[in-house]
Amino acid sequence: MIVKRGFKFKLKPKAIHENLFLQFAGAVRWVFNRGLDQKKTSFEKTGKSPSYFEQNKELTLLKQQPETAWLKDIHSQVLQQGLKNLDRAFENFFRKSKKPSGFPNFKKKGIKESFRFPQGVTVEDKRVFLPKIGWVAFHKSREIPGVIKETTITQEGNDWFVSFSCEWEKKDPKLASVDENKAIGIDVGLTSFATTAATENNCREDIENPRFFTKALSHLRYLSKQLSKKVKKSKNSSKARLKLSKHHTRVKNLRKEFVQQLSSKMIKSHDIFCVESLDISHLLKISSKGMARAISDASWRSFLYCLKYKAEEQGKHFVEAGKYFPSSQICASCNHQQPMPLSVREYLCLSCGVKNDRDYNSSIVLKAVGMSVLKSLWSCPCLREL
Ligand SMILES: [Zn+2]
């Protein structure tokens, strides 16, 4: 099996490197914004917009013109990545891709500065070679496995980071057997981060929702107010912006750590993971502002993503119930289905009279459905040999 994984490290750039980073990120932003403007104008006029290939061809011509000859100083594939990002953003908007999203926005200076090398990057000891920039030292906290496929440089606050997306081949793991005592049903929610039902006895566990963003919200609001009081583009304003961005990064890292630790802990003790398939984008669209914030803060998507790839790597089973599967409406005892408005926190079955907490009921149902899918697959001898 091919394993794909990303690794991020803090860079230790010299002043000359930082200047080049800003120059590269600025050029990519310029190419992206110019391309977006072209696509937008042309689409409004003719209903068609120039393709990636047409815009890329134009990029070569721009380098030959005196006023845009500065583009020659930037690695050509880095600039092309800017156009590719734009093309992807357009495809997403027109729903050609699996992830529909809003109309692409113009990129602003100082916000999420980044650029990407699709190839040509080498790592040697504790330094990385970036084409047209040179060797830059970084805090190498772990070994980098496999082959580096892409390298992205990003700025967070005043710091710069390098992210390597790597690939390597791993022997297919032995598939775990289908044993209900190693199964867990997971229902994610807002009251608890997740409610789980494990083993044949449906042992319950409620995982507390850490609500990192909600807890940090008042301080973030305070920092954001401080920033708005400062004179624009002044030294004090950039100091205040840095403080705010550092706090946002802290929240992001806490979430990431929580998700990684929880998924690793679950993987160690179970072989079968039965979860619901979440349509977060849809949930966010139909939720109020506060609710949407709570959903984003919960980071269910990244938790389930981590769980899935870790399970696959170790030959464990990850079963997702369909997007429209009504796990919260089905009785865990008798399979009766009844409407369950979100405000009703307890499942009182109108058929068999069993009473259960709503989320716990769902986790049992998810586990049962996952197990029945796996058992029916397992009963086929050709699949069992895989
Ligand atoms: Zn029932």
Residues whose N, C-alpha, C, O or C-beta is under 5 A from the ligand:
A	BS01	ZN	C331 S333 C334 N335 H336 C349 S351 C352 G353
